[in-house]
Amino acid sequence: MIRRVKVENGWVRGIPAADPRITSYKGIPFAAKPIGENRWRAPQPCPDWEGELFAAEFGPIAMQANCAGDPAKDIYAREWAVDAELPMSEDCLYLNVWAPADGRKDMPVYVWYFGGGLQVGNTTEMEFDGERLARRGIVVVTVGYRLNAFGFLCHPEITAQQPEAPANFGFLDQQCATRWVKRNIAAFGGDPENITIGGQSAGGMSVCAQMSCEQNKGLFQRAIVESGAFAPPYGMKLGLFPKTMAEAEAQGVRFFEALGVKTLEEARKIDARTIEDLSLSWPWGCWGEAVDGVFNTYRSGEWYLHENRVQCPVMLGQTSTEFTAAPMAKTDEELQAMARELCGEDAEKLLSFFTRPATEESIAREGMQHSIGFAIRAAARKKEEMGIQQPLYAYNFDAEIPGWDHPGTFHSVDLWFFFETLAKCWRPFTGKHYDLARQMCDYWVNFIRTGDPNGTDSQGNTLPLWPELRTDEPAWMVFGDSAAPQRWEMSGLEAFLLDTYLKNC
């Protein structure tokens, strides 16, 4: 069994996974430590190491708020954020690899970006175990990257010092790790010309960011966007909190003033915990994407509007109860004002869809839209209008989720199924859930392998047909008690909102 490989910086020794036919390599550095002079700088080349790197433990997680809350009150503390003692450091640029240990070559590669709003998250979460995917002949890589103020602060002095990489350091970390994979993954048995990037929530929106970066053409061949919001039905601000560089730099100037420093050199000497604690306080809020003109030339949430993006097969989806949106109006006057702002001369057409008295309850009931489903339809429409031939596959996760909290299909619950890691969860999943997870994992593996989720399952049986999403025959795969394609009907209100949104893009 292969447990030792040579990468560009030295030898790496892994350990057997729970299934000894798989080797896991945890905590491999892919860049220099982003500390000192490397704080708020694009990731720098990783130095070589002497001897053998024993890759048995995850590297430190990025600086962030402590995510371990009260399990009785916080569903995410019950589900994943269960360890308040994880090592945390600015020194966080590490990746992890799961690979079959039998010596086979040219296996498909899956590079995973975790979610957490670009503020929190890490690769150590138990649902991200790559072993089940690796059992199916996939080399799985999970990537650590900088978050919040460490990953996304901007400042005029940073821009002047390094105009070639002035912003979006967290995205640059993801890009750097994926480039490392392309250079080194053959040592683990992976095919550097068959790479799929994927992520969920902010990880999914990170995939959109990587697709919007023209520098990435040829870096990966497919993309999976799980629960990544990018097109708002009612004009709300969604996506990765995009700012112009002027807005982001102004925020950075104010932040340096709050730190009590005048220069970038001084700011790079402040200890990481002080920066993190201040960045979590009012009025800083969320840190995220800036349109810097280098990594990106437009907001990544608009990736599907641009032909010059990385064009590749894309899988997109949602859970059935996450990210619903309603008109932000409580009175008839507020609803009319919203309609005028959103639709201009077509305001009366929008208002015609709301026939009940304009109370908060009725507006929400009649105007409720699924933000991600809306975005998927927008992407499909624009793909066809631009004549892009690469396929788009859509899904809706609608399984019954057990547990005393009766959670429904809450945001992120589908992660247990994509990675087929239900056995690590506290929820009383039964046989139907394990069957569904196995089936979903099979679809994901097929897409990672070929760009088409269809084919056979891990037992050699033909999977139910997952149709490509087309506007003339709209259908998506619904994952309920099992997988079944369904025609995706669109209401008159949704069709009007979609037409209005795309007309104004």
C-alpha positions in Angstrom: 0.0 0.0 0.0 1.3 3.5 -0.9 1.8 5.6 2.2 4.7 7.8 1.1 4.9 10.2 -1.9 7.3 12.8 -3.2 5.9 16.3 -3.9 7.8 19.4 -5.0 8.9 20.4 -1.5 9.9 17.0 -0.1 8.6 13.6 1.0 5.2 13.2 2.6 4.1 10.2 4.7 0.4 9.5 5.2 -1.5 7.1 7.3 -4.2 4.5 6.6 -7.7 5.8 6.6 -10.5 3.9 8.4 -10.4 1.7 5.3 -6.7 0.8 4.9 -7.1 0.7 1.1 -7.2 4.5 1.3 -4.3 6.7 2.5 -4.9 10.1 4.1 -2.4 12.9 4.1 -3.3 15.7 6.4 -1.7 19.0 7.0 0.4 19.4 3.8 1.6 23.0 3.5 1.0 24.4 0.0 2.4 27.9 0.5 4.7 29.8 2.9 3.2 30.8 6.2 1.1 34.0 5.7 2.5 35.7 8.7 4.7 38.8 9.3 5.6 40.3 5.9 3.3 37.7 4.2 0.2 39.0 6.1 -2.2 40.5 3.5 -0.1 39.3 0.7 -0.7 36.7 -2.1 0.4 33.2 -1.0 4.1 32.8 -1.4 6.0 29.6 -2.5 6.3 26.9 0.1 9.8 26.3 1.3 11.2 22.8 1.0 11.4 20.6 4.1 14.1 18.2 5.1 13.5 14.5 5.8 9.9 13.3 5.7 6.7 15.3 6.6 4.5 13.0 8.7 1.0 14.1 7.5 -1.1 12.6 10.2 -2.9 15.6 11.6 -4.8 18.5 10.2 -3.0 21.9 10.1 -4.2 24.8 12.3 -7.5 26.3 11.2 -7.6 29.9 10.0 -8.1 32.8 12.5 -11.9 33.1 13.2 -14.5 33.4 15.9 -14.9 30.4 18.1 -17.7 28.4 16.4 -18.5 26.0 19.2 -21.8 27.2 20.6 -24.5 25.7 22.8 -25.8 22.4 21.1 -29.2 22.9 22.8 -29.7 26.2 21.0 -27.4 26.3 18.0 -28.1 23.7 15.2 -24.6 24.2 13.8 -23.0 23.5 17.2 -25.1 20.3 17.3 -24.1 19.3 13.8 -20.4 20.2 13.2 -18.8 22.9 15.4 -18.3 20.5 18.2 -14.7 21.2 19.1 -13.8 24.5 20.8 -10.1 23.5 21.2 -9.1 23.2 17.5 -5.6 24.8 17.0 -6.1 28.2 15.4 -3.4 30.3 13.7 -2.6 32.7 10.9 -0.4 29.8 9.7 -3.3 28.0 8.1 -2.4 27.3 4.4 -2.6 23.5 4.5 -4.4 20.9 2.4 -5.4 17.3 2.9 -5.5 14.4 0.5 -7.4 11.1 0.5 -6.2 8.7 -2.2 -6.5 5.0 -3.0 -3.3 3.3 -1.9 -3.2 0.6 -4.6 -0.9 2.4 -7.0 -3.4 3.2 -9.8 -2.8 6.3 -11.9 -4.7 9.0 -13.7 -7.6 9.2 -11.2 -10.1 12.1 -11.3 -9.4 14.8 -8.7 -11.9 16.7 -6.5 -10.7 19.9 -4.9 -13.0 21.1 -2.1 -13.5 24.6 -0.6 -15.4 24.7 2.7 -18.1 27.2 3.5 -18.7 29.6 6.4 -19.5 33.0 4.9 -15.8 33.6 4.4 -15.7 34.4 8.1 -15.5 30.9 9.7 -15.0 27.3 8.7 -12.3 24.7 8.3 -11.3 21.4 6.7 -11.3 19.4 9.9 -15.1 19.2 10.1 -16.1 15.5 10.2 -18.5 15.7 7.3 -15.6 16.6 4.9 -13.9 13.2 5.3 -12.9 12.3 1.7 -12.6 8.5 2.3 -16.0 7.5 0.8 -15.3 9.4 -2.4 -11.8 8.0 -2.6 -13.1 4.4 -2.3 -14.7 5.1 -5.7 -11.4 6.0 -7.3 -11.3 9.7 -6.7 -8.4 11.7 -5.2 -10.0 14.2 -2.8 -8.3 17.4 -1.7 -9.7 19.8 0.9 -8.2 23.2 1.1 -7.5 25.6 4.0 -7.6 29.4 3.2 -7.6 32.7 5.0 -10.8 34.2 6.3 -12.4 37.4 7.4 -10.0 40.4 7.8 -6.9 38.2 7.2 -8.3 36.9 3.9 -10.2 40.0 2.6 -9.0 43.3 4.0 -7.9 45.9 1.5 -5.9 49.1 2.1 -4.4 51.7 -0.3 -0.9 50.9 1.0 -1.4 47.2 0.2 -2.6 48.1 -3.3 0.4 50.4 -3.9 2.9 47.8 -2.6 1.6 44.8 -4.5 -0.7 46.0 -7.4 -0.4 42.5 -9.0 -2.3 41.0 -6.1 -4.0 43.8 -4.0 -7.0 41.9 -2.6 -9.0 38.7 -2.2 -6.2 36.8 -0.5 -8.6 34.0 0.6 -9.5 33.4 -3.1 -5.8 33.5 -4.0 -5.2 30.9 -1.4 -7.7 28.6 -3.0 -6.2 29.3 -6.4 -2.7 28.6 -5.1 -3.8 25.3 -3.6 -5.5 24.2 -6.8 -2.3 25.1 -8.8 -0.4 23.0 -6.2 -2.7 20.2 -6.9 -2.2 20.5 -10.7 1.6 20.3 -10.2 1.7 17.6 -7.5 -1.4 15.4 -7.6 0.1 12.8 -10.0 2.3 11.7 -7.1 -0.9 10.6 -5.3 -2.3 8.9 -8.4 -4.4 11.8 -9.6 -4.8 13.2 -13.1 -3.7 16.9 -13.2 -5.8 17.3 -16.4 -9.0 16.0 -14.8 -9.7 18.4 -11.8 -13.1 19.4 -10.5 -13.5 22.2 -8.0 -16.4 22.2 -5.6 -17.7 23.9 -2.5 -20.8 24.6 -0.5 -22.3 27.9 0.7 -19.4 30.4 0.7 -17.4 27.5 -0.7 -19.8 27.3 -3.5 -19.6 31.0 -4.0 -15.8 30.6 -4.0 -16.2 28.2 -6.9 -18.1 31.0 -8.7 -15.2 33.3 -7.9 -12.7 30.9 -9.3 -14.8 30.5 -12.5 -14.9 34.3 -12.9 -11.1 34.5 -12.9 -9.7 34.4 -16.4 -6.3 33.3 -15.0 -7.9 30.0 -14.1 -8.6 28.8 -17.7 -7.2 25.3 -18.0 -6.7 25.0 -14.2 -9.8 22.8 -13.7 -12.3 21.1 -15.9 -15.6 21.0 -13.9 -17.3 22.9 -11.1 -19.8 22.0 -8.4 -21.7 24.9 -6.7 -23.7 23.6 -3.7 -26.0 26.1 -2.0 -24.0 29.1 -3.4 -26.3 32.2 -3.8 -25.5 34.6 -6.6 -28.6 36.1 -8.1 -31.2 37.8 -5.9 -35.0 37.5 -6.8 -35.8 40.8 -5.2 -32.6 42.7 -5.7 -31.2 42.0 -2.3 -27.4 42.1 -1.8 -26.2 38.5 -2.0 -23.0 36.8 -2.9 -19.7 37.3 -1.2 -20.4 40.8 0.1 -18.7 42.4 -3.0 -17.3 45.8 -2.7 -15.5 48.1 -5.1 -11.8 48.6 -4.4 -12.5 52.1 -3.3 -15.1 50.9 -0.8 -12.9 48.1 0.5 -9.8 50.3 0.8 -11.8 52.9 2.7 -12.9 50.1 5.1 -9.3 49.1 5.5 -8.2 52.7 6.3 -10.9 52.9 9.1 -9.8 49.5 10.4 -6.1 50.5 10.6 -7.3 53.6 12.5 -9.3 51.4 14.9 -6.2 49.3 15.4 -4.2 52.4 16.3 -1.7 52.0 13.4 -0.7 54.3 10.6 1.2 52.1 8.2 1.0 48.6 6.8 4.3 47.7 8.4 2.8 48.6 11.8 -0.3 46.6 11.1 1.7 43.5 10.1 3.3 43.6 13.6 0.0 43.5 15.5 -0.7 40.1 17.0 -3.3 38.0 15.1 -5.7 37.7 18.0 -6.0 41.4 18.4 -6.8 41.8 14.7 -9.3 39.0 14.9 -11.1 40.3 18.0 -11.4 43.8 16.5 -12.6 42.5 13.1 -15.5 40.7 14.9 -16.7 43.8 16.6 -19.1 46.5 15.3 -19.1 48.1 12.8 -16.8 45.8 10.7 -19.3 43.0 10.1 -18.5 40.6 7.2 -15.3 40.8 5.2 -15.4 39.5 1.6 -14.7 40.0 -2.0 -13.5 43.2 -3.6 -13.5 43.7 -7.4 -9.8 44.4 -7.7 -9.3 44.3 -11.5 -6.7 41.6 -11.2 -8.2 38.4 -9.8 -11.6 39.5 -10.9 -12.9 42.3 -13.1 -16.5 41.9 -12.1 -18.4 40.6 -9.1 -18.1 36.8 -8.9 -21.8 36.5 -8.4 -22.2 37.6 -12.0 -20.0 34.7 -13.4 -22.8 33.3 -15.5 -23.3 36.7 -17.3 -19.8 36.6 -18.9 -18.6 34.5 -21.8 -15.0 35.0 -20.8 -15.3 33.0 -17.6 -14.0 29.5 -17.2 -16.5 27.6 -19.3 -17.0 24.0 -18.1 -19.7 21.6 -17.0 -21.4 22.9 -13.8 -23.5 21.2 -11.2 -25.7 23.6 -9.1 -28.2 22.9 -6.4 -30.0 23.8 -3.2 -31.8 22.4 -0.2 -35.5 22.8 -0.4 -35.9 25.2 2.6 -32.8 27.3 2.6 -32.4 30.9 1.4 -36.0 31.8 0.7 -36.7 35.4 -0.1 -39.8 37.6 0.1 -40.5 41.2 -0.8 -39.0 43.4 1.9 -42.3 45.3 2.4 -44.8 45.3 5.3 -47.4 47.8 3.9 -49.0 48.6 0.6 -46.9 51.7 0.3 -43.7 49.9 1.0 -44.6 47.2 -1.6 -45.3 49.8 -4.2 -42.0 51.6 -3.5 -40.1 48.3 -3.8 -41.9 47.5 -7.1 -40.9 50.9 -8.5 -37.3 50.4 -7.5 -37.0 46.9 -8.7 -39.1 47.1 -11.9 -39.4 50.7 -12.9 -42.1 51.1 -15.5 -43.1 47.4 -15.0 -44.0 48.0 -11.3 -47.7 47.6 -11.9 -47.1 44.2 -13.5 -45.2 43.0 -10.4 -47.9 44.4 -8.1 -50.5 42.4 -10.0 -49.1 39.2 -8.6 -49.9 40.2 -5.1 -53.7 40.0 -4.9 -54.1 39.6 -1.1 -54.2 42.5 1.4 -50.7 43.8 1.7 -49.9 42.4 5.2 -46.5 41.1 6.1 -47.8 37.6 6.3 -49.6 37.7 2.9 -46.7 39.3 1.1 -44.3 36.7 2.4 -46.7 33.8 1.5 -47.4 35.0 -2.0 -44.0 36.4 -2.9 -41.7 33.7 -1.4 -38.9 32.7 -3.8 -36.0 30.3 -3.4 -32.9 32.5 -4.0 -30.7 29.7 -5.2 -33.3 28.1 -7.5 -33.9 31.5 -9.0 -30.1 31.9 -9.6 -29.9 28.5 -11.2 -32.6 29.4 -13.7 -30.8 32.7 -14.4 -27.6 30.8 -15.2 -29.4 28.3 -17.4 -31.1 31.1 -19.4 -27.9 33.1 -19.9 -25.9 30.0 -20.9 -28.4 29.3 -23.7 -28.6 32.9 -24.8 -24.8 33.1 -25.1 -24.7 29.8 -27.0 -22.4 28.1 -24.4 -22.5 24.3 -25.0 -21.1 23.1 -21.6 -23.9 21.4 -19.7 -25.5 22.5 -16.5 -27.1 20.0 -14.1 -29.4 21.2 -11.2 -30.7 19.5 -8.1 -33.0 20.1 -5.1 -32.3 18.3 -1.8 -35.6 17.5 -0.2 -35.0 14.5 2.1 -36.7 14.0 5.4 -34.2 14.8 8.1 -34.7 13.1 11.5 -33.9 14.5 14.9 -35.6 15.9 18.0 -35.2 19.4 16.6 -37.3 18.7 13.4 -34.9 20.8 11.3 -36.2 20.3 7.8 -33.6 20.6 5.0 -31.6 23.3 6.7 -28.7 25.0 5.1 -25.7 22.6 4.9 -27.4 19.4 6.0 -26.8 17.9 2.6 -23.1 17.8 3.3 -23.5 14.5 5.1 -25.0 13.0 1.9 -22.5 14.4 -0.7 -19.6 13.0 1.2 -21.5 9.9 2.4 -20.5 10.5 6.0 -23.8 10.0 7.8 -22.3 7.5 10.2 -20.4 10.4 11.8 -23.6 12.4 12.5 -25.7 12.2 15.8 -29.0 12.2 13.9 -30.9 8.8 13.8 -30.5 8.3 10.1 -32.1 5.0 8.8 -31.6 2.8 5.8 -33.3 5.1 3.3 -30.9 7.9 4.3 -27.8 5.7 3.8 -29.2 4.5 0.4 -29.8 8.1 -0.7 -26.3 9.2 0.4 -24.7 6.3 -1.5 -26.7 7.3 -4.6 -25.9 11.0 -4.3 -22.2 10.2 -3.8 -22.3 8.0 -6.9 -23.8 10.9 -9.0 -21.1 13.3 -7.7 -18.3 10.8 -8.5 -19.7 10.4 -12.1 -19.7 14.1 -12.6 -16.2 14.5 -11.1 -15.0 11.8 -13.5 -16.7 12.9 -16.7 -18.7 16.1 -16.3 -21.9 14.1 -16.5 -23.6 12.7 -13.3 -25.3 9.9 -15.3 -23.9 6.4 -15.5 -23.7 3.5 -13.1 -23.6 3.4 -9.3 -20.8 1.8 -7.2 -22.5 -1.6 -7.7 -22.6 -1.3 -11.5 -26.3 -0.6 -11.7 -27.6 2.2 -14.0 -28.6 5.3 -12.1 -31.9 7.1 -12.7 -31.4 9.6 -15.6 -30.4 13.1 -14.4 -31.4 15.4 -17.3 -29.4 18.4 -18.3 -31.2 21.6 -17.3 -32.7 23.3 -20.4 -35.1 26.2 -20.5 -37.4 24.5 -23.0 -37.7 21.3 -21.0 -36.8 22.4 -17.4 -36.1 19.5 -15.1 -33.8 18.9 -12.2 -32.9 16.0 -10.0 -34.8 15.9 -6.7 -33.2 14.0 -3.8 -36.0 12.9 -1.5 -36.4 9.4 -0.3 -34.5 8.5 -3.4 -33.3 10.3 -6.5 -35.9 11.1 -9.1 -35.9 13.7 -11.9 -38.8 16.1 -11.9 -40.1 18.8 -14.2 -39.2 22.1 -12.7 -42.3 24.3 -13.0 -42.0 28.1 -12.8 -44.8 30.4 -11.4 -45.8 33.5 -13.3 -44.3 35.7 -10.5 -41.0 33.8 -10.8 -40.9 34.1 -14.6 -41.6 37.9 -14.3 -38.9 38.4 -11.7 -36.4 36.4 -13.8 -37.2 38.4 -17.0 -36.9 41.7 -15.0 -33.6 40.6 -13.4 -31.9 39.5 -16.6 -33.2 42.6 -18.5 -31.5 44.8 -15.9 -28.2 42.9 -15.7 
